């Protein structure tokens, strides 16, 4: 499933309108409609934000523990070092 298809599926399942989602995200009233119409490439952060507003989570599932992707926070630390050095 592509990110755009996932967005359509979340809208259908949640019952949220494109307008309501656009408004919840602080975007123009046509933002979601235009995104779907243009087939815009949705990044993980944007898709995670949309999912959150509709009651969904964006999760990577592989071998081991699932990884939840969240929207980027304004105070995120850009320089967290190598991934293998982050956990103690």
Secondary structure, DSSP 4 states (H G I P E B T S, - for coil): --HHHHHHHHHHHH---HHHHHHHTT--TTHHHHHHHHT----HHHHHHHHHHTT--EEE--SSS-EEE-PPPTT--S----GGGS--
